Amino acid sequence: MTKGRIFRERISRADLASMAEEQFGDWTKAVVDVSRGIVAIGGELHADDEAALLADGSRQRDLWGINLYPGESEPDWIEFDSTINLRPGEGNRSRGVDDDRVRARIREVVEAWSRPNVERPAMTGARIPLRRPRSGVSHKNAAAGGWARLELVEQLGNVGSEVERAIRAHEAGRTDRFESALERALELFDLTASDPRWRGHGCQEILRAREEFCRLFFDPDVPPDSARGLSRYFLGFAWAARQLHYRRQSADQR
């Protein structure tokens, strides 16, 4: 897996163009921390840049995925499009950035960071709030700390249950069930990725799985067997979680 690289200092458009050429030709993926005013680029997926920032102390709710086209002029050189931006529980229900204030903050950070004579902007208060979500937190006990009492295989086994529900609802054309399952799955993905026990490669794998999950529904070029592969991936965790449950039961009976 390709790791993202955090850039704390300014970088020129020419250097960005060189990095883009090594990656996708004329563009590169990036993730912006709107609170700390820093950017990570270089990952194969936005999830890789996201993982680098989380490992550095960023909060997931402050991270937004974009694409940069160094050869384009402003404002077209910044594209707001990434599956890591899908956060229905926080009011962002698209691959873009729905809140105008958040988009403006992202542009402010990136444009200052990529110009040699502009100071990197400091955060001037609390994080920019998103619109009020439609349904709030679905897994209240998990969000309140119960999730941290589970092992990784148990967390991912539960994530997999919501992933399966979303896949089945989507295939059946049940929009209401799909949207609810999508929101719950992304909520659990984010809770898992935010668990400090999984910082590093574990977190990166979780975020990559999240991105692959989102691609099933929002990427027209996703391979046709991707849903089946993702189901098999999470089934392994469900099986491991069940085995762990049985071992705990056996230990309690001794």
N, C-alpha and C positions, 0 to 999 in steps of 0.2 A: 504494500500500500504506500502511495506517495504522500509524504508529510507536507503539510502547509508550513510556510515560513512567515513569521511575524516581522513586519517592518515597522519600527518605531521612529525611524528617521525619514526624511524626505527622499523621494526617488524620482528620477527624471522620466519623462515620457519615452525617451530613447531606451532607457534600461527596461522599462515596462514592455516596450515593443520587442526587445530581445527575448525577454521571458515568454512573451506571448508566442513568438515564433517557435520556441522550443516545445511549447505545449500544443496549442490548437491552431497555430498559424497567425491569425491576426487578432486574437482575443485571448483573455485569460480569466479564470475564475478568481473571485476574491470574497472575503467575508469581513465585514466592518463591525467593530465594536463601537456603538454610538455613544457609550458612556465614557470609555477610556480614550476614544479618539485614535485608535490604532487599526491597522489593517493586516490581514493574513492573506497571502497569495501563494500559488505554486502547487496546491493540492490537485490531484486528479479529479476529485469531487469537491463540491463545497463542504461536504461533511469532513473532509480532511483538514481544511482550513479552520472549520468550526472547532474540531478537536484540538488543534494547536492552541487556539485562543482559550478554550476551556481549561486546558492543562496549565495555562499561564495565569489563570485566576479570573478570567472573564465570566460573566453571568450569561447563561444561554438566552435569556430574554432580551439581552442587549445586542445580540448578534444577528446580522442580516446578510444574506447572500446576494451578490451582484456579479455581473460580467463586465469586464473592461476592454474597450477597443481603443488602444493607444493611438492608432492612426486616424481616428475620427475626431471631429471637432466637437466642442461643447454645444448643447448638452447631450448629444447623441452617443458620446463615448462611454457613458454609464448606462448599463441595461439592468433594470430591476427584475431579475428572473432567477429563481432558485427554489427547489423543492424544500429546502430547509426553512423557507419563509412561511410554509403552510402551518399556521397556528390557529386553528378555529377556536380553541379555548381562550385565546387572547384577542380574538376579533379579526385576525388576518386569515382570510379564507381563500387566498390565491397564492400562486407562485411569486407574484409581485409584492410590492409594499403598498398596502392600501391606504395607509395614513399619510397625508401630505406632509405633516410635520416630521415624521420619521424619514421620509424620502429627502426632505430638505436637509435634515441633519446628516444623513449618509453622504449626500452631495457635498456638504460643507467639509466633512472629514476628508473625503477622497480628494477633492480639488485642492485643499490646503496641503495634504500629504504628498501630492504629486507635482507641486510647484516649488521650485528652489528658493523662492523669496517670500514665502508666506508661512507664518507661524502656524503650527498645528493647533487647531481650536480646542480650548478646554471645555469640559462639560460645565454648564452654567446652572446646575440645579438637579432636581430629581430626573429620573429617566422619563422620556416622553411616553405618556400613556397611550395605549391603543384604545380603539372603541370598546365599549362594554361588550363582552362576549354574550352570545345568545343564551347559553345554557350554563355558564360558570364551570366550576371544577366537577368532573364526573366522578372521579375516584377520591372522595374527600378524605377517607382514612389513609389512603396511600400518600396523598399530598401532605397530610398532617404528620407524617413520620413513619407510618406503618410500612411503607415501601422499603425503608432503610433496614428493616428487620429481616428482609428476605435475601437469600443468596442470589447470585447473578442468574443461575439457571432457573430459579423460581420467578424472578422478575421477567426474564425473557419468555418463559413459558406462558405467563399471563399476557405479555405483549402479543404473543403468537395467537392467543384466543381472539383478541380484538382484530388482529390482522386477518384471520380466517373469516370472521364475521363481515368485515369490510369487503373482502374478495367475493364472498357468496352473495352479499347484497348487491354489489356492483354487477355481477354476472346475471343476477335475476332482475335487474332494472328497478330495484327497490330504492329509490332515491332517499327516502326518509331514513330507512335503516342504514344505508350506506353512509350518509353524512354523520349520523350519530356514532357509528362504529369507527369512522375515520377520525373523528374528534377524540374518541376515547383512546384509540391506538396511538395517536400522536402525543396525547397527554402522557401515556405510560412510557413511550419512547423518551420523552423529555425528562421525566422523573428518573428513568434509569441512567440516562447520560449525565444527569446532574449529581448522581451519587458519587461522592468523593472517593469511594473505594475503587472505582473503575477508571480513574484517571490514567491516561496513557493509551496504550494499544487497545485495551478493552473498550474505552470510551470511543475510540475511533471506529472500531468495528460496529458498535451500537449505532453510531451516527450514519455510517455507510448503509447499514440495514434499513434505517429510517428513510434514507434517500431512495434506496431501491424500492421500498414500499410505496413511496409517493410516486415514483416513476410509473408504477402499474396503472395509475389513473390519470396522470397529467403529462405523460411523455408519449407522443404519437408513434415514436420509433422504438418503443420497448419491445424486446423479443417476445414472440407469442407464448413461449413456455416459462416466462419469468414468474408468473403467479404460482405455478406448480413448484418451481425451484424454491421460492421463498417459503411456501408452505412446508416443504420438506425440511428446510433450514430450521424453522421454528418448532417443528415436530420433535426434532432431536432434543431441544431444550425442555419441551413438555415431558418427554420420556425421562430425561435426567432428573427433572424436578420431582417426578413421581417416585423414582428410585430413592431420592433423598428423603422423601416423606416416609417411605417404608423403613429405611434405615433408622430414622428418628423414632418411629413407633417401636421398632425392635429394641432400641436402646432404652426406651422408657419402660419396657416390660421386664427388663432384667432386674 
